[in-house]
């Protein structure tokens, strides 16, 4: 299983549908506005395809899906660091 960061800039009506889809993944965490982490065996393309029907592909719809590795640092609540330690593989 891998962890991916999903970052997006979407109009509100599309954002709601995308968030509902993201929450269907078994392992997810939401730290900041417009960014989610999910743990899954799916590829970035497969992840995108789960919610692409809610997007128009126009200029205002922006989505980036990146694999997360162990090299991270920042300022987050303790439970966020625990989630990362539990889900991000070595």
Gaussian input, Z-matrix of N, CA and C with variables (Angstrom, degrees):
# hf/3-21g

backbone

0 1
 N
 C     1     B1
 C     2     B2     1     A1
 N     3     B3     2     A2     1     D1
 C     4     B4     3     A3     2     D2
 C     5     B5     4     A4     3     D3
 N     6     B6     5     A5     4     D4
 C     7     B7     6     A6     5     D5
 C     8     B8     7     A7     6     D6
 N     9     B9     8     A8     7     D7
 C    10    B10     9     A9     8     D8
 C    11    B11    10    A10     9     D9
 N    12    B12    11    A11    10    D10
 C    13    B13    12    A12    11    D11
 C    14    B14    13    A13    12    D12
 N    15    B15    14    A14    13    D13
 C    16    B16    15    A15    14    D14
 C    17    B17    16    A16    15    D15
 N    18    B18    17    A17    16    D16
 C    19    B19    18    A18    17    D17
 C    20    B20    19    A19    18    D18
 N    21    B21    20    A20    19    D19
 C    22    B22    21    A21    20    D20
 C    23    B23    22    A22    21    D21
 N    24    B24    23    A23    22    D22
 C    25    B25    24    A24    23    D23
 C    26    B26    25    A25    24    D24
 N    27    B27    26    A26    25    D25
 C    28    B28    27    A27    26    D26
 C    29    B29    28    A28    27    D27
 N    30    B30    29    A29    28    D28
 C    31    B31    30    A30    29    D29
 C    32    B32    31    A31    30    D30
 N    33    B33    32    A32    31    D31
 C    34    B34    33    A33    32    D32
 C    35    B35    34    A34    33    D33
 N    36    B36    35    A35    34    D34
 C    37    B37    36    A36    35    D35
 C    38    B38    37    A37    36    D36
 N    39    B39    38    A38    37    D37
 C    40    B40    39    A39    38    D38
 C    41    B41    40    A40    39    D39
 N    42    B42    41    A41    40    D40
 C    43    B43    42    A42    41    D41
 C    44    B44    43    A43    42    D42
 N    45    B45    44    A44    43    D43
 C    46    B46    45    A45    44    D44
 C    47    B47    46    A46    45    D45
 N    48    B48    47    A47    46    D46
 C    49    B49    48    A48    47    D47
 C    50    B50    49    A49    48    D48
 N    51    B51    50    A50    49    D49
 C    52    B52    51    A51    50    D50
 C    53    B53    52    A52    51    D51
 N    54    B54    53    A53    52    D52
 C    55    B55    54    A54    53    D53
 C    56    B56    55    A55    54    D54
 N    57    B57    56    A56    55    D55
 C    58    B58    57    A57    56    D56
 C    59    B59    58    A58    57    D57
 N    60    B60    59    A59    58    D58
 C    61    B61    60    A60    59    D59
 C    62    B62    61    A61    60    D60
 N    63    B63    62    A62    61    D61
 C    64    B64    63    A63    62    D62
 C    65    B65    64    A64    63    D63
 N    66    B66    65    A65    64    D64
 C    67    B67    66    A66    65    D65
 C    68    B68    67    A67    66    D66
 N    69    B69    68    A68    67    D67
 C    70    B70    69    A69    68    D68
 C    71    B71    70    A70    69    D69
 N    72    B72    71    A71    70    D70
 C    73    B73    72    A72    71    D71
 C    74    B74    73    A73    72    D72
 N    75    B75    74    A74    73    D73
 C    76    B76    75    A75    74    D74
 C    77    B77    76    A76    75    D75
 N    78    B78    77    A77    76    D76
 C    79    B79    78    A78    77    D77
 C    80    B80    79    A79    78    D78
 N    81    B81    80    A80    79    D79
 C    82    B82    81    A81    80    D80
 C    83    B83    82    A82    81    D81
 N    84    B84    83    A83    82    D82
 C    85    B85    84    A84    83    D83
 C    86    B86    85    A85    84    D84
 N    87    B87    86    A86    85    D85
 C    88    B88    87    A87    86    D86
 C    89    B89    88    A88    87    D87
 N    90    B90    89    A89    88    D88
 C    91    B91    90    A90    89    D89
 C    92    B92    91    A91    90    D90
 N    93    B93    92    A92    91    D91
 C    94    B94    93    A93    92    D92
 C    95    B95    94    A94    93    D93
 N    96    B96    95    A95    94    D94
 C    97    B97    96    A96    95    D95
 C    98    B98    97    A97    96    D96
 N    99    B99    98    A98    97    D97
 C   100   B100    99    A99    98    D98
 C   101   B101   100   A100    99    D99
 N   102   B102   101   A101   100   D100
 C   103   B103   102   A102   101   D101
 C   104   B104   103   A103   102   D102
 N   105   B105   104   A104   103   D103
 C   106   B106   105   A105   104   D104
 C   107   B107   106   A106   105   D105
 N   108   B108   107   A107   106   D106
 C   109   B109   108   A108   107   D107
 C   110   B110   109   A109   108   D108
 N   111   B111   110   A110   109   D109
 C   112   B112   111   A111   110   D110
 C   113   B113   112   A112   111   D111
 N   114   B114   113   A113   112   D112
 C   115   B115   114   A114   113   D113
 C   116   B116   115   A115   114   D114
 N   117   B117   116   A116   115   D115
 C   118   B118   117   A117   116   D116
 C   119   B119   118   A118   117   D117
 N   120   B120   119   A119   118   D118
 C   121   B121   120   A120   119   D119
 C   122   B122   121   A121   120   D120
 N   123   B123   122   A122   121   D121
 C   124   B124   123   A123   122   D122
 C   125   B125   124   A124   123   D123
 N   126   B126   125   A125   124   D124
 C   127   B127   126   A126   125   D125
 C   128   B128   127   A127   126   D126
 N   129   B129   128   A128   127   D127
 C   130   B130   129   A129   128   D128
 C   131   B131   130   A130   129   D129
 N   132   B132   131   A131   130   D130
 C   133   B133   132   A132   131   D131
 C   134   B134   133   A133   132   D132
 N   135   B135   134   A134   133   D133
 C   136   B136   135   A135   134   D134
 C   137   B137   136   A136   135   D135
 N   138   B138   137   A137   136   D136
 C   139   B139   138   A138   137   D137
 C   140   B140   139   A139   138   D138
 N   141   B141   140   A140   139   D139
 C   142   B142   141   A141   140   D140
 C   143   B143   142   A142   141   D141
 N   144   B144   143   A143   142   D142
 C   145   B145   144   A144   143   D143
 C   146   B146   145   A145   144   D144
 N   147   B147   146   A146   145   D145
 C   148   B148   147   A147   146   D146
 C   149   B149   148   A148   147   D147
 N   150   B150   149   A149   148   D148
 C   151   B151   150   A150   149   D149
 C   152   B152   151   A151   150   D150
 N   153   B153   152   A152   151   D151
 C   154   B154   153   A153   152   D152
 C   155   B155   154   A154   153   D153
 N   156   B156   155   A155   154   D154
 C   157   B157   156   A156   155   D155
 C   158   B158   157   A157   156   D156
 N   159   B159   158   A158   157   D157
 C   160   B160   159   A159   158   D158
 C   161   B161   160   A160   159   D159
 N   162   B162   161   A161   160   D160
 C   163   B163   162   A162   161   D161
 C   164   B164   163   A163   162   D162
 N   165   B165   164   A164   163   D163
 C   166   B166   165   A165   164   D164
 C   167   B167   166   A166   165   D165
 N   168   B168   167   A167   166   D166
 C   169   B169   168   A168   167   D167
 C   170   B170   169   A169   168   D168
 N   171   B171   170   A170   169   D169
 C   172   B172   171   A171   170   D170
 C   173   B173   172   A172   171   D171
 N   174   B174   173   A173   172   D172
 C   175   B175   174   A174   173   D173
 C   176   B176   175   A175   174   D174
 N   177   B177   176   A176   175   D175
 C   178   B178   177   A177   176   D176
 C   179   B179   178   A178   177   D177
 N   180   B180   179   A179   178   D178
 C   181   B181   180   A180   179   D179
 C   182   B182   181   A181   180   D180
 N   183   B183   182   A182   181   D181
 C   184   B184   183   A183   182   D182
 C   185   B185   184   A184   183   D183
 N   186   B186   185   A185   184   D184
 C   187   B187   186   A186   185   D185
 C   188   B188   187   A187   186   D186
 N   189   B189   188   A188   187   D187
 C   190   B190   189   A189   188   D188
 C   191   B191   190   A190   189   D189
 N   192   B192   191   A191   190   D190
 C   193   B193   192   A192   191   D191
 C   194   B194   193   A193   192   D192
 N   195   B195   194   A194   193   D193
 C   196   B196   195   A195   194   D194
 C   197   B197   196   A196   195   D195
 N   198   B198   197   A197   196   D196
 C   199   B199   198   A198   197   D197
 C   200   B200   199   A199   198   D198
 N   201   B201   200   A200   199   D199
 C   202   B202   201   A201   200   D200
 C   203   B203   202   A202   201   D201
 N   204   B204   203   A203   202   D202
 C   205   B205   204   A204   203   D203
 C   206   B206   205   A205   204   D204
 N   207   B207   206   A206   205   D205
 C   208   B208   207   A207   206   D206
 C   209   B209   208   A208   207   D207
 N   210   B210   209   A209   208   D208
 C   211   B211   210   A210   209   D209
 C   212   B212   211   A211   210   D210
 N   213   B213   212   A212   211   D211
 C   214   B214   213   A213   212   D212
 C   215   B215   214   A214   213   D213
 N   216   B216   215   A215   214   D214
 C   217   B217   216   A216   215   D215
 C   218   B218   217   A217   216   D216
 N   219   B219   218   A218   217   D217
 C   220   B220   219   A219   218   D218
 C   221   B221   220   A220   219   D219
 N   222   B222   221   A221   220   D220
 C   223   B223   222   A222   221   D221
 C   224   B224   223   A223   222   D222
 N   225   B225   224   A224   223   D223
 C   226   B226   225   A225   224   D224
 C   227   B227   226   A226   225   D225
 N   228   B228   227   A227   226   D226
 C   229   B229   228   A228   227   D227
 C   230   B230   229   A229   228   D228
 N   231   B231   230   A230   229   D229
 C   232   B232   231   A231   230   D230
 C   233   B233   232   A232   231   D231
 N   234   B234   233   A233   232   D232
 C   235   B235   234   A234   233   D233
 C   236   B236   235   A235   234   D234
 N   237   B237   236   A236   235   D235
 C   238   B238   237   A237   236   D236
 C   239   B239   238   A238   237   D237
 N   240   B240   239   A239   238   D238
 C   241   B241   240   A240   239   D239
 C   242   B242   241   A241   240   D240
 N   243   B243   242   A242   241   D241
 C   244   B244   243   A243   242   D242
 C   245   B245   244   A244   243   D243
 N   246   B246   245   A245   244   D244
 C   247   B247   246   A246   245   D245
 C   248   B248   247   A247   246   D246
 N   249   B249   248   A248   247   D247
 C   250   B250   249   A249   248   D248
 C   251   B251   250   A250   249   D249
 N   252   B252   251   A251   250   D250
 C   253   B253   252   A252   251   D251
 C   254   B254   253   A253   252   D252
 N   255   B255   254   A254   253   D253
 C   256   B256   255   A255   254   D254
 C   257   B257   256   A256   255   D255
 N   258   B258   257   A257   256   D256
 C   259   B259   258   A258   257   D257
 C   260   B260   259   A259   258   D258
 N   261   B261   260   A260   259   D259
 C   262   B262   261   A261   260   D260
 C   263   B263   262   A262   261   D261
 N   264   B264   263   A263   262   D262
 C   265   B265   264   A264   263   D263
 C   266   B266   265   A265   264   D264
 N   267   B267   266   A266   265   D265
 C   268   B268   267   A267   266   D266
 C   269   B269   268   A268   267   D267

   B1=1.4537
   B2=1.5291
   B3=1.3313
   B4=1.4607
   B5=1.5237
   B6=1.3236
   B7=1.4633
   B8=1.5185
   B9=1.3199
   B10=1.4603
   B11=1.5190
   B12=1.3152
   B13=1.4602
   B14=1.5201
   B15=1.3211
   B16=1.4648
   B17=1.5251
   B18=1.3147
   B19=1.4666
   B20=1.5257
   B21=1.3249
   B22=1.4602
   B23=1.5161
   B24=1.3087
   B25=1.4641
   B26=1.5212
   B27=1.3238
   B28=1.4605
   B29=1.5215
   B30=1.3314
   B31=1.4585
   B32=1.5379
   B33=1.2999
   B34=1.4610
   B35=1.5186
   B36=1.3145
   B37=1.4628
   B38=1.5306
   B39=1.3088
   B40=1.4663
   B41=1.5285
   B42=1.3134
   B43=1.4648
   B44=1.5299
   B45=1.3137
   B46=1.4669
   B47=1.5248
   B48=1.3098
   B49=1.4669
   B50=1.5272
   B51=1.3132
   B52=1.4673
   B53=1.5284
   B54=1.3078
   B55=1.4650
   B56=1.5252
   B57=1.3114
   B58=1.4723
   B59=1.5238
   B60=1.3197
   B61=1.4632
   B62=1.5273
   B63=1.3108
   B64=1.4681
   B65=1.5257
   B66=1.3073
   B67=1.4687
   B68=1.5341
   B69=1.3114
   B70=1.4632
   B71=1.5296
   B72=1.3346
   B73=1.4676
   B74=1.5255
   B75=1.3329
   B76=1.4714
   B77=1.5240
   B78=1.3115
   B79=1.4673
   B80=1.5064
   B81=1.3167
   B82=1.4667
   B83=1.5123
   B84=1.3136
   B85=1.4581
   B86=1.5125
   B87=1.3147
   B88=1.4687
   B89=1.5190
   B90=1.3438
   B91=1.4582
   B92=1.5238
   B93=1.3060
   B94=1.4633
   B95=1.5228
   B96=1.3073
   B97=1.4616
   B98=1.5262
   B99=1.2980
   B100=1.4554
   B101=1.5247
   B102=1.3527
   B103=1.4539
   B104=1.5230
   B105=1.3167
   B106=1.4637
   B107=1.5135
   B108=1.3138
   B109=1.4532
   B110=1.5172
   B111=1.3407
   B112=1.4567
   B113=1.5267
   B114=1.3222
   B115=1.4564
   B116=1.5233
   B117=1.3263
   B118=1.4616
   B119=1.5198
   B120=1.3057
   B121=1.4648
   B122=1.5262
   B123=1.3218
   B124=1.4650
   B125=1.5288
   B126=1.3194
   B127=1.4674
   B128=1.5262
   B129=1.3369
   B130=1.4653
   B131=1.5354
   B132=1.3244
   B133=1.4666
   B134=1.5203
   B135=1.3141
   B136=1.4662
   B137=1.5278
   B138=1.3238
   B139=1.4707
   B140=1.5236
   B141=1.3229
   B142=1.4673
   B143=1.5217
   B144=1.3161
   B145=1.4599
   B146=1.5255
   B147=1.3533
   B148=1.4668
   B149=1.5236
   B150=1.3315
   B151=1.4698
   B152=1.5259
   B153=1.3229
   B154=1.4656
   B155=1.5297
   B156=1.3138
   B157=1.4730
   B158=1.5285
   B159=1.3306
   B160=1.4655
   B161=1.5286
   B162=1.3315
   B163=1.4583
   B164=1.5142
   B165=1.3149
   B166=1.4570
   B167=1.5213
   B168=1.3368
   B169=1.4524
   B170=1.5194
   B171=1.3094
   B172=1.4628
   B173=1.5257
   B174=1.3041
   B175=1.4550
   B176=1.5260
   B177=1.3171
   B178=1.4615
   B179=1.5241
   B180=1.3231
   B181=1.4625
   B182=1.5244
   B183=1.3240
   B184=1.4616
   B185=1.5232
   B186=1.3289
   B187=1.4600
   B188=1.5229
   B189=1.3405
   B190=1.4577
   B191=1.5156
   B192=1.3386
   B193=1.4567
   B194=1.5247
   B195=1.3347
   B196=1.4636
   B197=1.5197
   B198=1.3319
   B199=1.4641
   B200=1.5280
   B201=1.3267
   B202=1.4683
   B203=1.5252
   B204=1.3135
   B205=1.4645
   B206=1.5189
   B207=1.3221
   B208=1.4649
   B209=1.5255
   B210=1.3042
   B211=1.4614
   B212=1.5247
   B213=1.3452
   B214=1.4610
   B215=1.5180
   B216=1.3099
   B217=1.4618
   B218=1.5189
   B219=1.3144
   B220=1.4502
   B221=1.5132
   B222=1.2944
   B223=1.4558
   B224=1.5280
   B225=1.3227
   B226=1.4633
   B227=1.5183
   B228=1.3304
   B229=1.4615
   B230=1.5390
   B231=1.3080
   B232=1.4609
   B233=1.5287
   B234=1.3187
   B235=1.4682
   B236=1.5352
   B237=1.3188
   B238=1.4647
   B239=1.5256
   B240=1.3226
   B241=1.4655
   B242=1.5281
   B243=1.3150
   B244=1.4640
   B245=1.5225
   B246=1.3380
   B247=1.4568
   B248=1.5334
   B249=1.3136
   B250=1.4589
   B251=1.5331
   B252=1.3098
   B253=1.4661
   B254=1.5354
   B255=1.3144
   B256=1.4704
   B257=1.5364
   B258=1.3197
   B259=1.4588
   B260=1.5301
   B261=1.3209
   B262=1.4679
   B263=1.5218
   B264=1.3469
   B265=1.4664
   B266=1.5289
   B267=1.3143
   B268=1.4756
   B269=1.5108
   A1=108.48
   A2=115.46
   A3=121.84
   A4=109.20
   A5=115.22
   A6=121.09
   A7=107.82
   A8=114.89
   A9=121.51
   A10=110.13
   A11=114.83
   A12=122.21
   A13=106.57
   A14=115.24
   A15=121.27
   A16=106.82
   A17=115.74
   A18=121.39
   A19=107.29
   A20=116.16
   A21=118.61
   A22=111.52
   A23=113.48
   A24=123.27
   A25=104.90
   A26=114.90
   A27=120.74
   A28=110.67
   A29=117.14
   A30=119.63
   A31=109.58
   A32=117.21
   A33=122.74
   A34=113.17
   A35=118.29
   A36=119.96
   A37=111.71
   A38=118.21
   A39=121.40
   A40=110.74
   A41=116.23
   A42=121.62
   A43=111.01
   A44=117.39
   A45=121.63
   A46=110.35
   A47=117.89
   A48=121.54
   A49=111.29
   A50=117.46
   A51=120.96
   A52=110.08
   A53=118.07
   A54=121.64
   A55=110.79
   A56=117.83
   A57=120.56
   A58=110.69
   A59=117.15
   A60=121.55
   A61=110.81
   A62=117.67
   A63=121.52
   A64=110.36
   A65=116.76
   A66=120.32
   A67=112.79
   A68=118.18
   A69=121.28
   A70=111.85
   A71=117.29
   A72=119.98
   A73=108.07
   A74=116.36
   A75=121.08
   A76=112.46
   A77=117.58
   A78=120.83
   A79=110.67
   A80=117.32
   A81=120.57
   A82=110.01
   A83=115.09
   A84=121.89
   A85=107.68
   A86=115.99
   A87=122.12
   A88=108.02
   A89=116.74
   A90=121.75
   A91=113.38
   A92=115.64
   A93=119.75
   A94=109.88
   A95=115.82
   A96=120.28
   A97=110.03
   A98=116.21
   A99=123.61
   A100=115.28
   A101=117.17
   A102=120.24
   A103=109.65
   A104=115.77
   A105=122.57
   A106=109.04
   A107=116.75
   A108=122.51
   A109=107.18
   A110=115.91
   A111=119.78
   A112=109.19
   A113=116.12
   A114=122.76
   A115=107.04
   A116=116.50
   A117=120.40
   A118=110.82
   A119=115.69
   A120=122.18
   A121=111.12
   A122=117.12
   A123=121.04
   A124=110.69
   A125=115.79
   A126=121.80
   A127=109.02
   A128=118.24
   A129=119.25
   A130=112.42
   A131=116.96
   A132=120.07
   A133=110.92
   A134=117.13
   A135=120.75
   A136=111.12
   A137=117.15
   A138=120.82
   A139=109.21
   A140=115.87
   A141=120.96
   A142=111.17
   A143=116.47
   A144=120.67
   A145=113.05
   A146=118.15
   A147=119.59
   A148=112.07
   A149=117.27
   A150=118.94
   A151=113.85
   A152=118.48
   A153=120.71
   A154=113.39
   A155=117.38
   A156=119.11
   A157=111.92
   A158=117.28
   A159=121.63
   A160=112.20
   A161=116.53
   A162=121.48
   A163=110.33
   A164=116.08
   A165=119.90
   A166=111.78
   A167=117.29
   A168=119.76
   A169=112.72
   A170=116.03
   A171=119.65
   A172=109.71
   A173=115.67
   A174=123.78
   A175=114.20
   A176=118.94
   A177=121.24
   A178=112.89
   A179=117.84
   A180=121.60
   A181=108.67
   A182=116.77
   A183=120.74
   A184=109.37
   A185=115.72
   A186=122.25
   A187=107.81
   A188=116.19
   A189=122.08
   A190=108.02
   A191=116.74
   A192=122.50
   A193=107.36
   A194=116.06
   A195=121.65
   A196=109.67
   A197=116.02
   A198=120.47
   A199=109.45
   A200=115.96
   A201=122.47
   A202=108.84
   A203=116.27
   A204=121.80
   A205=110.47
   A206=116.00
   A207=121.54
   A208=113.87
   A209=118.16
   A210=120.68
   A211=109.07
   A212=116.29
   A213=120.96
   A214=109.70
   A215=115.33
   A216=121.49
   A217=107.60
   A218=117.43
   A219=119.83
   A220=111.84
   A221=115.47
   A222=123.34
   A223=107.38
   A224=115.45
   A225=122.41
   A226=108.51
   A227=118.49
   A228=120.72
   A229=110.14
   A230=117.08
   A231=122.50
   A232=111.73
   A233=117.43
   A234=119.11
   A235=111.86
   A236=117.69
   A237=120.72
   A238=110.47
   A239=116.74
   A240=120.64
   A241=110.33
   A242=116.48
   A243=120.01
   A244=110.98
   A245=117.18
   A246=120.21
   A247=109.56
   A248=117.06
   A249=120.87
   A250=111.01
   A251=117.29
   A252=120.87
   A253=111.23
   A254=116.92
   A255=121.52
   A256=112.28
   A257=117.18
   A258=119.96
   A259=116.16
   A260=118.46
   A261=119.33
   A262=109.20
   A263=116.60
   A264=118.85
   A265=112.34
   A266=114.99
   A267=121.23
   A268=110.77
   D1=142.04
   D2=178.91
   D3=-119.07
   D4=164.12
   D5=175.20
   D6=-113.94
   D7=134.93
   D8=178.50
   D9=-123.83
   D10=144.67
   D11=171.99
   D12=-96.39
   D13=128.53
   D14=174.45
   D15=-111.99
   D16=115.69
   D17=177.65
   D18=-117.76
   D19=142.91
   D20=-176.43
   D21=-151.07
   D22=158.71
   D23=169.64
   D24=-132.10
   D25=106.49
   D26=-173.98
   D27=-138.20
   D28=151.81
   D29=171.93
   D30=-61.59
   D31=152.55
   D32=-174.37
   D33=-52.59
   D34=-44.85
   D35=-176.11
   D36=-63.81
   D37=-33.16
   D38=178.01
   D39=-79.05
   D40=-36.77
   D41=-178.79
   D42=-57.79
   D43=-42.31
   D44=-179.05
   D45=-59.93
   D46=-46.40
   D47=-179.97
   D48=-65.47
   D49=-39.92
   D50=179.11
   D51=-65.58
   D52=-43.50
   D53=178.78
   D54=-61.54
   D55=-43.15
   D56=178.35
   D57=-59.72
   D58=-38.23
   D59=178.24
   D60=-69.23
   D61=-44.07
   D62=179.42
   D63=-59.68
   D64=-39.85
   D65=-178.24
   D66=-66.95
   D67=-10.70
   D68=177.29
   D69=-79.55
   D70=-15.37
   D71=175.26
   D72=-70.36
   D73=142.31
   D74=-175.02
   D75=-61.95
   D76=-42.68
   D77=-179.94
   D78=-115.09
   D79=114.34
   D80=176.88
   D81=-145.38
   D82=156.88
   D83=175.76
   D84=-146.22
   D85=141.95
   D86=-177.41
   D87=-124.73
   D88=109.40
   D89=-176.32
   D90=-98.09
   D91=-44.78
   D92=-173.06
   D93=-134.98
   D94=163.70
   D95=177.50
   D96=-54.55
   D97=136.39
   D98=172.78
   D99=64.77
   D100=20.12
   D101=176.37
   D102=-143.12
   D103=132.13
   D104=178.67
   D105=-130.80
   D106=152.20
   D107=169.22
   D108=-114.58
   D109=136.79
   D110=176.35
   D111=-132.21
   D112=147.15
   D113=173.70
   D114=-106.53
   D115=124.92
   D116=-175.47
   D117=-160.98
   D118=162.38
   D119=172.61
   D120=-92.71
   D121=-4.10
   D122=-178.86
   D123=-74.60
   D124=156.60
   D125=175.31
   D126=-82.89
   D127=166.14
   D128=175.78
   D129=-57.05
   D130=-37.82
   D131=178.28
   D132=-64.45
   D133=-43.73
   D134=179.30
   D135=-65.22
   D136=-38.46
   D137=177.17
   D138=-61.15
   D139=-49.93
   D140=179.49
   D141=-56.43
   D142=-43.56
   D143=-178.27
   D144=-63.35
   D145=-23.39
   D146=179.11
   D147=-66.37
   D148=-27.41
   D149=-179.51
   D150=-124.02
   D151=4.66
   D152=-176.58
   D153=-62.98
   D154=-24.39
   D155=179.03
   D156=-65.93
   D157=-17.32
   D158=178.80
   D159=-88.36
   D160=-3.88
   D161=-176.89
   D162=-107.13
   D163=153.55
   D164=-179.76
   D165=-99.69
   D166=-15.20
   D167=-176.71
   D168=79.18
   D169=4.29
   D170=179.97
   D171=-81.99
   D172=170.84
   D173=-174.13
   D174=-53.97
   D175=-32.84
   D176=-176.28
   D177=-78.89
   D178=-15.16
   D179=178.67
   D180=-91.73
   D181=112.13
   D182=179.08
   D183=-127.78
   D184=131.00
   D185=-179.55
   D186=-140.18
   D187=137.78
   D188=175.27
   D189=-133.49
   D190=129.87
   D191=178.58
   D192=-121.48
   D193=119.85
   D194=-175.96
   D195=-130.01
   D196=138.29
   D197=175.95
   D198=-71.27
   D199=138.09
   D200=-178.55
   D201=-99.54
   D202=134.11
   D203=176.25
   D204=-113.89
   D205=-177.60
   D206=-176.02
   D207=-73.54
   D208=-11.84
   D209=-177.73
   D210=-87.23
   D211=86.90
   D212=-179.89
   D213=-141.57
   D214=158.45
   D215=179.55
   D216=-161.98
   D217=152.62
   D218=176.86
   D219=166.77
   D220=-162.84
   D221=-179.79
   D222=-121.78
   D223=104.78
   D224=-178.83
   D225=-140.74
   D226=164.41
   D227=175.29
   D228=-65.35
   D229=154.75
   D230=-178.39
   D231=-54.24
   D232=-39.89
   D233=-179.18
   D234=-63.44
   D235=-27.29
   D236=176.30
   D237=-67.89
   D238=-44.60
   D239=178.77
   D240=-63.56
   D241=-38.41
   D242=178.39
   D243=-64.55
   D244=-41.13
   D245=178.37
   D246=-62.47
   D247=-45.63
   D248=179.16
   D249=-59.71
   D250=-45.79
   D251=179.18
   D252=-61.73
   D253=-37.00
   D254=-179.03
   D255=-72.34
   D256=-36.03
   D257=-170.40
   D258=-105.56
   D259=-28.64
   D260=-177.30
   D261=-80.90
   D262=119.71
   D263=-178.24
   D264=-71.53
   D265=159.76
   D266=178.85
   D267=-63.53

